[in-house]
Amino acid sequence: MKRTAVALFTMLALAGCNSDSSNNDDGKTLPVEGLQVAFMPDIHFHDVYGDFQDGSFDGLYNSETGQGATIRTMMSQMKSTRLFNENYFAMIAALDDVVARGIKYVALPGDFSDDGQPVHMRGLVKIFDQYREEHGLEFFAAPGNHDPVRPFTRPNGKRDYLGRDGHDQRIYSSGATSECEGYEGDWTIAPTPDNPLPTICTEEVKEWGYKEIMAILSHHGFDPQPHYKYFETPYSSDDARQNYSYDVALQEANYANRMYEICHEGTGGEYKEDDFTSCSMVPDSTYLVEPIEGLWLMAIDANVYQPKANTAGGVDNPNDYEGSSNAGYNMMLTHKEHVIDWISNTVKAAKEQNKVLLSFSHFPMTDFYNGASEEIEDIFGEGNFQLKREPEDDTSKALAQTGLSIHVGGHMHFNDTGLKQYNIDGETYTLFNIQAPSLAGYIPAYKVLEIKPNSQVEVETVVIENVPRFNELFEHYAEEHDQLVDSNASEIWNRDILDAENYYELTDWHIKELTRLRFLPEEWPEDIKNMLFNMDGKQMLILSQLETDINVCQLKTALDIPCQGSRSQDDLNDFIQDWSRAKQKAEALANQNGMALIDFAEWNGEELAIDFYRLRNADELAFRDIEPSRLPQYKLLSEELYDMESAVNFDDINNDDTPVGDVFKVRFGTLFYILDRFATGEASDNFLIDVEQGTLTDLKTVVDRESLQ
């Protein structure tokens, strides 16, 4: 009863807030049609010419600029889901594009920094300040799991900055490693055989918590500004809502006033259950801002830092909390219930006042695998392939029930659109989750939302292809590559990367090398990898038609491969005949669909894997990088394999008694189905959302999506 009464009073207060400044004389909101807002999540900003104010690290002398480059190694970039260095230039190019389009508002749905390090946060704010002063841009930040990494400041650093002669340079703050424990005055620790360069100790690379990050970005969204029409947080008083003033809003937005209790088991405060334990007070930066009359931007802090069991937590114990990377909205419902209630009340108030409400946060509100999550789990295993980050359907339903319509998320570095519609107690709720890509990976892009008449919003995806200075740091990578070759390193990135002609091509190299160096070795089952690396598309189509009683062991022994069975030439002869029949069927199938079997041989399994990740990351934006003839071939394989009935299940396929064809069909049938789902989801490039009708219309005509379905 207490919660219901508080929520109702809050809703009524919100409905009456800001009535003098928001409306015309006739009570209707001033028009905002045509207004555009840019959304740039996952910038992961790293100041490549960052100034270590304590003088501990000067960086690498760059011949083009004469400055000291403070960068991470190319190897670290090629094994990460994000670039660390070149995205510095990509962000500037994107902001220049925003200015050229006449857009004034830029929302940042989390991970605007890479771990909230002081040296890089200062560089980020310097650029934001410059674009605000010179071009009138306004920035609105919401935190991600990399800013901050924990609620409170803690020691950290990186082992893979790029140092002299192409070696890794270790840079840590005090307490992050034993080397820098309690250092005073002396910035370097002597080299060792494993670390040929001295370890640098500096407080410039610790991970800031909320207090420091909210302070340095206070004028970029986290605090009210005098020209805002309205600003509030879930912690604003009812009086401040009813009688809005900048001075009161500023006072109530103080860091100390934006704390809430969280426990290991769930939300504290008035939501706290009797058996809840390990409770502590942590900050929450959620806010609502009206930068121009009629537009409400809701910046949701969806970080959930769950206290570990039997811990004290607090500013003195920053490591007593779990990271927020896999928590997302599944845990928002249980550990930040008050924010969910506040969202519901704010949506009601926006409707009462006829405001256009756009929300954003770091985490997705709907699934991002186009309904293929169960199949992904079948192949890659429970919890793998970032499935832990996916909202459950009940979570999406609860978020839709708040009345929220449009949400822009990040975190995944995916380009995707989720549409969830639920009928609850006779009322229809529609939630649109716009998953914006990252400028730090493939494909580098940001989203623009334009407000249209009649409760419609147009979404455009802006690809950042040509980035000035994108190759400015390549001289340092060349030195790194030489060092890796000279030292016979076990893993070496492809030097052809340095021949990239533009930033877009660099990010395509990134997804290819990331697939080779990390995804395939770490995410893919051995049997699928073995087949991938030994087959081309032609052989895959033939295998899809193969009917044989020859099992895996019989084929192995016939080919002199060790197996618990006797060698049989008859088995091999039988298999050759079965293969010949399958080839004839494959040729006929290809011809029936306007294709030629020989054309399938133009791509191999490794190229298939790269296209798999291109489509996963970029959705329809990836079509430009995949041979036009290849997508229909993938589609045909998907249809042939997924519709086949087989008595074999995933538990049996590693059994050598399993027929050869069934092993391929079970594994690759699911794989091609997933790939097809990646390519045929909701429109994600340029589309129109109708909030009232709950519909989404694809506005792009360049690609004929129907041919892919």
C-alpha positions in Angstrom: 0.0 0.0 0.0 2.8 2.4 0.8 4.5 1.9 -2.5 1.3 2.4 -4.4 0.5 5.6 -2.6 4.0 7.0 -3.2 3.9 6.1 -6.8 0.5 7.6 -7.4 1.5 10.9 -5.6 4.8 11.0 -7.7 2.8 10.5 -10.9 0.4 13.3 -10.0 3.3 15.6 -9.1 5.0 14.8 -12.4 1.9 15.4 -14.4 1.8 18.9 -13.0 5.5 19.7 -13.2 6.9 22.5 -15.4 3.5 23.6 -16.6 4.4 27.2 -17.0 7.6 26.7 -19.1 6.5 23.7 -21.3 3.2 24.7 -22.8 1.6 27.3 -25.0 -1.2 29.5 -23.9 -3.7 26.9 -25.2 -2.1 24.2 -23.1 -0.5 22.3 -26.0 3.2 21.5 -26.2 5.2 23.6 -28.5 6.1 21.7 -31.8 9.3 19.6 -31.9 8.6 17.9 -35.2 11.8 17.7 -37.2 14.0 17.7 -34.1 16.9 15.2 -34.4 18.8 13.5 -31.6 22.1 11.6 -32.2 22.8 8.4 -30.2 26.4 7.3 -29.8 26.9 4.3 -27.4 30.1 2.5 -26.8 32.6 5.1 -27.9 35.1 3.6 -25.5 37.1 6.8 -25.7 40.9 6.5 -25.1 42.9 9.7 -25.4 45.7 8.6 -27.8 47.6 11.8 -26.9 46.6 11.7 -23.2 48.6 13.9 -20.8 49.9 12.0 -17.8 50.0 15.0 -15.5 52.4 13.4 -13.1 54.9 12.9 -15.9 55.1 9.2 -15.5 54.6 8.3 -19.2 55.3 10.4 -22.2 54.1 7.9 -24.8 55.7 7.1 -28.2 57.0 10.0 -30.3 54.7 10.3 -33.3 56.4 11.6 -36.4 53.2 13.1 -37.9 52.1 15.1 -34.9 55.3 15.4 -32.8 53.2 14.3 -29.8 53.6 11.4 -27.5 51.1 8.6 -28.4 49.6 6.9 -25.4 48.1 3.8 -27.1 47.3 0.1 -26.7 48.9 -2.5 -28.8 47.4 -3.6 -32.1 47.3 -7.2 -30.8 45.1 -6.1 -27.9 42.8 -4.4 -30.3 42.5 -7.4 -32.6 41.5 -9.6 -29.7 39.0 -7.2 -28.2 35.4 -6.5 -29.3 36.4 -2.9 -29.6 39.2 -0.8 -31.0 41.0 1.2 -28.3 42.9 3.8 -30.3 41.4 4.7 -33.7 38.0 5.2 -32.2 39.5 8.5 -30.9 39.5 9.8 -34.5 36.2 8.1 -35.3 34.4 9.9 -32.5 35.7 13.3 -33.8 34.6 12.4 -37.3 31.1 11.4 -36.0 30.8 14.7 -34.1 31.8 16.6 -37.2 29.1 14.7 -39.1 26.5 15.7 -36.4 27.5 19.3 -36.7 27.2 19.2 -40.5 23.7 17.8 -40.2 22.7 20.6 -37.9 21.9 18.2 -35.0 22.3 19.8 -31.5 21.7 17.0 -29.1 24.0 14.0 -28.7 23.0 11.2 -26.3 25.6 8.8 -25.0 24.1 5.4 -23.9 27.1 4.2 -21.9 30.7 3.2 -22.3 31.7 6.6 -23.4 35.0 5.9 -21.7 37.1 2.8 -21.4 37.1 2.1 -17.7 36.8 5.7 -16.6 40.6 6.3 -16.3 41.4 9.9 -15.3 43.9 10.6 -18.1 41.2 9.6 -20.7 38.2 11.1 -19.0 39.9 14.5 -19.1 40.6 14.1 -22.8 36.9 13.2 -23.5 35.5 16.1 -21.6 37.9 18.5 -23.3 36.5 17.4 -26.7 32.9 17.6 -25.5 33.6 21.1 -24.2 35.1 22.2 -27.5 32.1 21.0 -29.5 29.7 22.6 -27.0 31.5 26.0 -27.2 32.2 26.0 -30.9 29.2 24.3 -32.3 26.5 24.5 -29.7 26.3 20.7 -29.2 24.7 19.4 -26.0 25.7 16.0 -24.6 23.6 13.7 -22.4 25.6 10.9 -20.8 24.3 7.7 -19.2 26.8 5.3 -17.7 27.8 1.9 -19.0 29.6 -1.0 -17.3 33.0 0.6 -18.3 32.2 3.9 -16.8 32.4 3.1 -14.0 33.6 -0.5 -13.7 32.5 -0.5 -10.0 30.4 2.0 -8.1 33.5 3.5 -6.4 37.0 4.3 -7.5 39.4 1.4 -7.4 43.0 0.6 -8.6 43.6 -0.8 -12.0 45.6 -0.3 -15.2 46.5 -2.2 -18.4 49.4 -4.6 -19.3 49.2 -3.9 -23.0 49.9 -0.3 -23.7 52.4 0.0 -26.6 55.9 0.8 -25.4 59.2 1.4 -27.1 60.6 -1.1 -29.6 57.1 -2.6 -30.1 57.0 -4.2 -26.6 54.0 -4.3 -24.3 54.1 -1.5 -21.7 52.6 -2.2 -18.3 51.0 0.8 -16.6 49.1 0.3 -13.3 47.9 2.4 -10.4 48.9 1.7 -6.8 47.3 -1.5 -5.5 46.4 -2.9 -8.9 49.4 -5.2 -9.0 52.0 -6.3 -6.5 54.6 -4.3 -8.5 52.9 -1.0 -7.8 51.7 -1.7 -4.3 52.4 1.3 -2.1 54.8 3.0 -4.5 55.9 6.5 -3.6 57.7 8.9 -5.9 59.4 6.3 -8.0 57.2 5.8 -11.1 58.9 2.7 -12.6 59.5 -0.8 -11.5 62.5 -2.7 -12.9 62.1 -4.9 -15.9 61.9 -8.7 -15.7 62.6 -11.4 -18.3 58.8 -11.6 -18.9 58.4 -7.8 -19.0 61.3 -6.2 -20.9 60.1 -2.7 -20.2 59.9 -1.2 -16.7 56.3 -1.2 -15.2 55.0 2.3 -14.8 53.0 3.1 -11.6 50.6 6.1 -11.8 47.2 7.1 -10.5 46.3 8.3 -14.0 45.0 4.9 -14.9 42.9 3.9 -11.9 39.2 3.4 -12.5 37.1 6.2 -11.4 33.8 5.6 -9.7 30.5 7.4 -10.0 31.5 10.4 -7.9 34.4 11.4 -10.1 32.8 10.6 -13.4 29.5 12.4 -12.6 31.5 15.4 -11.5 33.7 15.8 -14.5 30.6 15.2 -16.8 28.3 17.3 -14.7 27.6 19.8 -17.4 27.1 17.1 -20.0 23.9 15.6 -18.7 24.4 14.4 -15.1 23.5 17.8 -13.6 20.8 20.4 -14.5 21.9 23.4 -16.5 20.3 26.9 -16.3 19.0 26.7 -19.9 17.3 23.3 -19.4 13.5 23.5 -19.3 13.3 20.7 -16.7 15.5 18.2 -14.9 14.8 15.6 -12.3 16.0 12.3 -10.9 14.2 9.4 -9.2 15.3 11.0 -6.0 13.9 14.5 -6.6 11.4 15.8 -4.0 7.8 16.2 -4.8 8.1 19.9 -4.2 10.9 20.2 -6.7 8.8 18.5 -9.3 5.7 20.6 -8.7 7.6 23.9 -8.5 10.6 23.5 -10.7 13.6 25.8 -10.4 17.1 25.4 -11.5 18.6 26.1 -8.1 16.5 23.5 -6.3 17.1 21.0 -9.1 20.9 21.5 -8.9 20.9 21.1 -5.1 18.8 17.9 -5.3 21.0 16.5 -8.1 24.0 16.5 -5.8 25.8 13.2 -5.7 25.0 12.6 -2.0 21.3 12.9 -2.8 21.4 10.2 -5.6 22.1 7.2 -3.4 20.0 4.1 -2.9 20.2 0.9 -0.9 21.0 -2.3 -2.7 21.3 -5.7 -1.2 22.7 -9.0 -2.4 19.2 -10.4 -2.8 17.5 -7.3 -4.2 16.5 -3.7 -3.8 16.8 -2.2 -0.4 15.0 0.8 1.2 11.2 0.4 1.2 11.5 -2.6 -1.1 13.8 -4.5 1.3 12.8 -7.9 2.5 13.5 -9.2 6.0 16.0 -11.8 4.9 18.1 -9.4 2.7 21.8 -9.3 3.4 25.0 -7.5 2.5 23.2 -4.2 1.9 25.0 -0.9 1.1 24.4 2.5 -0.3 25.5 3.1 -3.9 24.9 5.9 -6.4 22.5 6.0 -9.3 22.8 8.6 -12.0 19.4 8.2 -13.7 17.8 11.5 -14.8 15.1 13.1 -17.0 15.9 16.3 -18.9 13.9 18.6 -21.1 16.6 20.4 -23.1 14.0 22.1 -25.4 10.3 22.5 -24.8 8.4 19.4 -25.7 11.3 16.9 -25.7 12.0 14.6 -22.7 15.2 12.6 -22.7 15.3 9.8 -20.2 18.8 8.7 -19.3 18.5 5.4 -17.4 21.4 4.2 -15.3 21.0 0.5 -15.9 24.2 -0.5 -14.2 23.5 -3.0 -11.4 26.4 -3.6 -9.1 25.2 -6.4 -6.9 26.9 -6.6 -3.5 28.8 -9.9 -3.1 27.4 -12.2 -0.4 28.7 -11.6 3.1 30.6 -8.3 2.2 30.5 -4.8 3.6 30.6 -2.9 0.3 30.9 0.9 0.3 33.5 3.3 -0.9 36.3 1.6 1.1 35.4 -1.8 -0.5 34.9 -1.2 -4.2 35.7 -4.8 -5.1 32.8 -6.1 -2.9 30.5 -5.7 -5.9 29.9 -7.8 -8.9 30.4 -6.1 -12.3 27.3 -5.0 -14.2 28.3 -6.4 -17.6 25.9 -9.4 -17.5 23.3 -7.9 -15.1 21.3 -5.5 -17.3 17.6 -5.2 -17.1 17.1 -8.7 -15.7 18.6 -7.5 -12.5 17.1 -4.0 -12.8 13.7 -5.5 -12.1 15.0 -7.1 -8.9 17.7 -4.7 -7.6 16.6 -1.3 -8.8 12.8 -1.6 -8.5 12.5 2.1 -7.6 13.9 3.1 -11.0 11.5 0.9 -12.8 8.6 2.5 -10.9 10.0 5.9 -11.7 10.0 5.0 -15.4 6.3 4.1 -15.2 5.4 7.3 -13.5 7.5 9.4 -15.9 5.9 7.8 -19.0 2.4 8.7 -17.6 3.5 12.2 -16.9 4.9 12.5 -20.5 1.5 11.5 -21.9 -0.3 13.9 -19.6 1.8 16.8 -20.8 2.0 15.7 -24.4 5.8 15.4 -24.3 7.9 13.4 -26.7 9.8 10.9 -24.6 12.9 9.2 -25.8 14.8 6.9 -23.5 18.3 5.5 -23.6 20.6 3.4 -21.5 23.6 1.2 -21.9 21.8 -2.2 -21.9 19.3 -3.7 -24.3 15.6 -4.1 -23.3 14.8 -6.9 -25.8 16.6 -9.9 -27.2 19.2 -9.1 -29.9 19.5 -12.4 -31.7 16.3 -12.2 -33.7 14.7 -15.2 -31.9 17.7 -17.5 -32.4 19.0 -17.6 -28.8 17.9 -21.2 -28.2 19.7 -22.4 -31.3 22.8 -20.4 -30.4 22.8 -22.0 -26.9 22.5 -25.5 -28.6 25.7 -24.9 -30.5 27.8 -22.7 -28.4 26.7 -23.7 -24.9 24.6 -22.3 -22.1 25.6 -18.7 -21.2 28.2 -18.5 -24.0 28.1 -16.1 -27.0 27.1 -13.3 -24.6 23.7 -14.9 -24.0 24.0 -13.9 -20.3 23.5 -10.3 -21.5 20.2 -11.0 -23.2 17.0 -9.8 -21.4 14.5 -12.5 -20.7 11.1 -12.2 -22.4 9.5 -11.6 -19.0 11.9 -8.7 -18.5 11.0 -7.2 -21.8 7.3 -7.7 -20.9 7.7 -5.9 -17.6 9.6 -3.0 -19.3 6.9 -2.7 -22.0 4.3 -2.6 -19.2 5.8 0.6 -17.9 4.4 2.2 -21.1 7.9 3.0 -22.4 7.8 2.9 -26.2 11.2 3.9 -27.6 14.5 2.9 -26.1 18.0 3.2 -27.5 20.6 0.8 -26.1 24.2 -0.2 -26.6 26.6 -2.6 -24.8 26.5 -5.3 -27.5 28.2 -3.3 -30.3 25.4 -4.6 -32.5 23.2 -2.9 -35.0 19.8 -4.4 -34.4 16.1 -3.6 -33.8 13.9 -5.3 -31.3 10.1 -5.1 -31.4 8.1 -6.6 -28.6 4.3 -6.5 -28.3 2.3 -7.8 -25.4 -1.4 -7.8 -24.6 -1.8 -7.4 -20.8 -5.2 -7.2 -19.2 -6.7 -6.2 -22.5 -4.2 -3.4 -23.2 -1.5 -3.6 -25.9 2.0 -2.5 -25.0 4.7 -2.1 -27.7 8.4 -1.7 -26.9 10.9 -0.7 -29.6 14.5 -1.4 -28.6 16.9 0.3 -31.0 20.3 -1.4 -30.6 22.9 1.2 -31.8 26.3 0.0 -33.0 29.7 1.2 -31.7 32.0 3.6 -33.4 34.8 1.4 -32.0 34.0 -1.7 -34.1 32.4 -3.2 -37.2 30.3 -1.4 -38.6 31.2 2.0 -37.2 28.0 4.0 -37.0 25.6 6.0 -34.8 21.8 6.4 -34.8 19.8 9.5 -35.5 16.2 9.7 -34.3 14.0 12.4 -35.9 10.6 13.3 -34.4 7.8 13.2 -37.0 4.2 14.2 -36.8 1.5 11.9 -35.5 3.6 10.1 -32.8 6.1 8.8 -35.4 9.9 8.7 -35.1 12.3 8.1 -38.0 15.5 6.2 -37.3 18.5 6.5 -39.5 21.8 4.7 -39.1 24.8 6.8 -40.1 27.9 4.9 -41.1 31.2 6.6 -40.5 33.4 5.4 -43.3 36.1 8.0 -44.0 37.8 9.2 -40.8 40.6 11.8 -41.1 43.9 10.7 -39.5 42.6 7.1 -38.9 46.1 5.8 -39.9 48.1 8.3 -37.9 49.3 5.7 -35.4 50.2 3.0 -37.9 53.9 3.7 -37.7 53.8 2.4 -34.1 52.0 -0.8 -35.1 54.5 -1.5 -37.8 57.2 -1.5 -35.1 55.0 -3.8 -32.9 54.5 -6.2 -35.8 58.3 -6.4 -36.4 58.9 -7.2 -32.7 56.3 -10.0 -32.8 57.9 -11.5 -35.9 61.4 -11.2 -34.5 60.4 -12.8 -31.2 58.5 -15.7 -32.9 55.3 -14.8 -31.1 52.7 -17.6 -31.0 50.0 -15.2 -32.3 50.6 -12.4 -34.8 48.0 -10.1 -36.4 47.9 -9.7 -40.1 50.2 -6.9 -41.3 47.8 -6.2 -44.2 45.7 -4.3 -41.7 48.1 -1.4 -42.2 47.1 -1.2 -45.8 43.5 -0.3 -44.9 42.5 2.7 -47.1 39.9 4.1 -44.7 38.4 3.6 -41.2 35.6 1.4 -42.4 38.1 -1.0 -44.0 40.0 -1.0 -40.7 36.9 -2.1 -38.8 36.3 -4.9 -41.4 39.8 -6.1 -40.8 39.1 -5.9 -37.1 36.1 -8.3 -37.3 38.1 -10.7 -39.5 41.1 -10.8 -37.2 38.8 -10.9 -34.1 37.1 -14.0 -35.6 40.4 -15.6 -36.4 42.3 -14.8 -33.2 39.5 -14.9 -30.6 36.0 -16.0 -31.7 36.9 -19.2 -33.5 39.4 -20.4 -30.9 37.3 -19.5 -27.9 33.7 -19.8 -28.9 33.3 -22.6 -31.5 33.1 -26.3 -30.7 36.0 -28.4 -32.0 33.9 -30.5 -34.4 32.4 -27.5 -36.1 35.8 -25.9 -36.4 37.3 -29.0 -37.9 34.6 -29.1 -40.5 34.8 -25.4 -41.2 38.5 -25.4 -41.9 38.2 -28.4 -44.3 35.2 -27.5 -46.4 34.0 -25.1 -49.0 30.5 -24.1 -49.9 30.2 -26.7 -52.6 31.1 -29.5 -50.2 28.6 -28.2 -47.7 25.7 -28.3 -50.3 26.7 -31.8 -51.3 26.7 -32.9 -47.6 23.3 -31.4 -47.2 22.1 -33.9 -49.8 24.1 -36.9 -48.5 22.3 -40.0 -47.6 24.6 -42.8 -46.3 24.7 -45.5 -43.7 28.5 -45.1 -43.4 29.3 -43.8 -40.0 32.1 -41.6 -38.9 34.3 -44.4 -37.6 34.0 -46.5 -40.8 35.0 -43.5 -42.9 37.9 -42.7 -40.6 39.3 -46.2 -40.8 38.9 -46.3 -44.5 41.0 -43.2 -44.8 43.7 -44.5 -42.4 42.5 -42.2 -39.5 42.7 -43.9 -36.1 39.3 -45.2 -34.9 38.0 -48.1 -32.9 37.1 -50.2 -36.0 38.6 -52.2 -38.8 39.6 -50.7 -42.1 37.2 -51.6 -45.0 37.7 -50.7 -48.6 34.1 -51.6 -49.2 33.1 -48.9 -46.8 35.1 -46.3 -48.7 33.7 -47.5 -52.0 30.1 -47.3 -50.6 30.8 -43.8 -49.4 32.2 -42.7 -52.8 29.0 -43.9 -54.4 26.8 -42.1 -51.8 28.8 -38.9 -52.3 28.4 -39.1 -56.1 24.6 -39.3 -55.8 24.6 -36.4 -53.3 26.6 -34.3 -55.7 24.1 -34.9 -58.5 21.3 -33.9 -56.2 23.2 -30.8 -55.1 23.8 -29.8 -58.7 20.1 -30.2 -59.5 19.1 -28.3 -56.4 21.4 -25.4 -57.3 20.1 -25.3 -60.9 16.5 -25.3 -59.7 17.3 -22.1 -57.7 19.1 -20.3 -60.5 22.5 -21.1 -59.1 25.5 -23.3 -60.1 27.1 -25.8 -57.7 30.6 -24.7 -58.8 29.9 -21.2 -57.5 29.5 -22.5 -54.0 33.2 -23.5 -54.1 34.2 -19.8 -54.1 33.9 -19.5 -50.4 35.1 -21.6 -47.5 34.3 -22.3 -43.9 36.5 -19.5 -42.5 34.8 -17.0 -44.8 31.5 -18.3 -43.6 32.5 -17.7 -40.0 33.5 -14.1 -40.8 30.2 -13.4 -42.5 28.5 -15.0 -39.5 30.0 -12.4 -37.2 29.5 -9.6 -39.7 25.8 -10.3 -39.8 25.7 -10.7 -36.0 27.3 -7.4 -35.4 25.9 -5.3 -38.2 22.6 -6.9 -39.3 21.6 -5.6 -42.8 24.5 -3.1 -42.8 26.8 -6.1 -43.4 25.2 -6.9 -46.8 27.6 -4.5 -48.4 30.6 -6.6 -47.3 29.2 -10.0 -48.3 29.4 -11.1 -52.0 25.8 -10.6 -53.4 25.7 -14.2 -54.7 26.6 -15.6 -51.3 23.6 -14.6 -49.3 21.2 -16.6 -51.5 23.6 -19.5 -51.2 23.5 -19.3 -47.4 19.7 -19.1 -47.6 19.4 -22.2 -49.7 21.7 -24.2 -47.3 19.7 -22.9 -44.4 16.4 -24.1 -45.9 17.8 -27.5 -46.9 19.4 -28.3 -43.6 17.0 -26.8 -41.1 14.0 -28.6 -42.6 15.6 -32.0 -42.6 14.4 -34.4 -40.0 17.1 -36.4 -38.2 16.9 -38.8 -35.2 20.3 -37.5 -34.1 20.5 -34.9 -31.4 23.3 -32.8 -30.1 24.4 -35.4 -27.5 25.0 -38.0 -30.2 26.9 -36.2 -32.8 30.3 -36.8 -31.4 29.6 -40.5 -31.4 31.6 -42.3 -34.1 28.6 -44.6 -34.8 26.7 -41.6 -36.1 26.2 -41.5 -39.9 28.5 -39.0 -41.6 25.8 -36.9 -43.2 23.9 -36.5 -39.9 26.9 -35.0 -38.1 27.0 -32.2 -40.7 23.3 -31.7 -40.9 22.7 -31.4 -37.2 25.6 -29.0 -36.5 25.4 -26.9 -39.7 21.6 -26.9 -40.0 21.4 -25.0 -36.8 24.4 -22.8 -37.8 22.8 -21.8 -41.1 19.5 -21.2 -39.4 21.2 -18.7 -36.9 23.0 -17.0 -39.8 19.6 -16.6 -41.6 18.0 -15.1 -38.5 20.8 -12.6 -38.3 20.2 -11.5 -41.9 16.4 -11.3 -41.7 15.3 -9.5 -38.5 13.4 -6.3 -38.2 14.7 -3.3 -40.3 17.7 -1.8 -38.6 19.1 0.7 -41.1 16.5 3.4 -41.9 12.9 2.8 -40.6 9.9 4.5 -39.2 8.3 3.8 -35.8 4.7 4.6 -35.2 4.2 4.7 -31.5 0.4 4.8 -31.6 0.0 2.0 -34.0 2.9 -0.1 -32.6 4.3 -0.6 -36.1 7.7 -0.5 -37.7 8.1 0.4 -41.4 11.3 -0.3 -43.4 12.2 2.9 -45.3 15.3 1.6 -47.0 14.9 0.6 -50.7 18.5 -0.1 -51.7 18.4 -3.6 -50.5 15.5 -5.9 -51.4 14.9 -7.6 -48.1 12.2 -9.8 -49.5 14.8 -11.7 -51.6 16.4 -12.7 -48.4 13.3 -14.1 -46.8 
